[in-house]
Amino acid sequence: ERRFGDDDVAAFDAIRGKPSLSDTLYKWLGRTPMENDIVENVIRRLLSYGVGRELTYHDRFVIDEVYKQAESNGFKMQDIIVSICLSDVFREETQPGQAKRD
């Protein structure tokens, strides 16, 4: 016996002319929540790689700042990388002649 699932509900809503929940969220937010998580994860990984260490609790402010800048520029990868390179955390960790912290 076949049961109705989310795909069926979305199909029925589309037939009746109602937008699905995901379409409504995308319209309101411009991105789905999962896409926001993916962008933040990419920023975290690039920053961690760039500074050569695991991120700490204090790095969340940099991540939020880079995310906001990326959002205002349309989430372009080049802008994300430039924002990370210009961040205080990156510039402090990568100064020549400075001993690495443990």
C-alpha positions, -999 to +999 in steps of 0.1 A: +000+000+000+013+034-010+016+062+016+016+099+011+049+116+018+063+151+016+067+149-021+030+142-025+021+171-003+043+195-022+028+182-055-007+188-042+001+223-030+016+231-064-015+218-081-037+240-059-014+270-065+001+271-031+039+275-027+056+247-008+073+255+025+108+253+010+098+277-017+084+301+009+115+299+030+138+304+000+118+335-010+120+350+025+156+341+033+171+341-002+189+309+008+178+277+025+190+271+060+212+242+047+229+265+022+236+290+051+252+261+071+273+251+041+286+286+035+295+289+072+312+255+071+333+266+041+343+298+059+353+278+090+374+253+071+392+280+050+400+300+081+413+270+100+435+260+070+447+296+066+457+301+102+471+266+105+452+256+137+419+245+149+394+273+155+385+284+190+355+299+206+369+334+201+371+329+163+333+329+160+334+367+158+356+365+127+335+338+112+303+360+117+321+390+102+333+371+071+298+356+067+281+390+068+306+404+043+301+374+020+264+377+023+265+414+012+287+404-018+265+375-029+286+347-014+313+348-040+342+325-031+368+352-041+353+377-016+352+350+011+389+343+006+398+380+006+378+386+037+396+358+055+430+371+044+421+406+057+408+394+091+428+401+122+431+364+131+446+355+098+470+385+098+482+378+134+487+341+129+507+344+097+531+372+104+567+362+094+592+355+122+564+349+148+566+316+167+537+293+163+514+289+193+507+255+207 
